């Protein structure tokens, strides 16, 4: 009887570990050129319509595609107004925030979560009269106050108001000393990690990814963090002096090997890697996908997002 009981408990634990805790809806997946398909990912929880938008390169077109795919339900206006509850912006490059700026007149009041250097870029260079108008609550007058700048402190968890998530931000290097950032989302005791643009530590002569891995390794080890969204912008043929703060398949593998060592496992087969920010030039996306899948000694589960198509994640 005891043996049956413990087998039942193990079965329940296995089923629980595979339960879906996050819904991911890509509004845009690429890292440049295609202005209607730039980095932006809605993250929510199953059976809920409250989303946080991770970066905001493309918003409106992505919402339309998601409605067509039945990943989102409602009109474009109601989804923008009522379902997107806030934005996390990883850094100040246009392919990660142009959709936020362009759609700001039609948007509703909400928070923009970011590290201080990113908020300063929004305040000093984008939400100003010379380039747009100030829809935020700080900076150049007139101040329209639609968006609230919610400053994140590195390594300190805060509640993302009006969403089911708690956020912890970490700095990344994107052509050192320019800073990008990652955000760790928590819902109850489950986590998802999103990285904005980042170069490899070795190439950047930095330790930002290493610091990030140190912080998330215990969560991966305990099975609380099963999904990482991380960029791979160029194929392996791209010279390291022409990466401009981005990763290749080989450099991603280099960084994932460091994570594997920190958690003390032989592989990372329980880990989902959502590949973001592929540069759409010529056949680069297909080459990157092929190179990742053909050289996967860590046995990670690579996921290649499609605009508007929902991904259910543990």
KAGI-V330774 format. One line per field, one symbol per residue. phi: phi as a letter, one per 30 degrees, with the letter a starting at -180 (. if undefined). burial: I if it has 9 or more other ideal C-beta (glycine too) atoms within 8 Angstrom, else O. Layout:
phi: ???
burial: ???
This chain:
phi: .ddddddddddddddddcddcbcbbddabcckiddcaceabdbbceibcccccciadbcddddddddddidbbkdedddddccdclbccdacdddcbdddddcedcdcdacccadedddddedcbcdbddcaaddccbjdddcdidccdcdcceicdbdceibdccbbcbdbcbiecdccacbcccbhccbbcbcdeacdedddhbbddeddeedcedddddidbcbbcbdbdbdddddddbdhibcceddddedddddeddcicdabdccdcddcidddehceeddeddddddbbddidcdbcdbeicdbcbd
burial: OOOOOOOOOOOOOOOOOOOOIIIIIIIIIIIIOOOOIIIIIIIIIOOOOIIIIIIIIIIIIIIIIIIOIOIIOIOIOIIIIIIIIIIIIIIIOOIIIIIIIOIIOOIOOIIIIIIOOIIOIIIOOIIIOOOIOIIIOOIOOOIOIIIIIIOIOOOOOIOIOOIOIIIIIIIIIIOIOIIIIIIIIIIOOIIIIIIIIIIIIOIIOIOIIIIIIOIIIOIIIOOIIIIIIIIIIIIOOIOOOOIOIIIIIIIIIIIIIIIIOIIOOOIIOOIIIIIIIIIIOOOIIOIIIOIIOOIIOIOIOIIOIOIIIIIOII
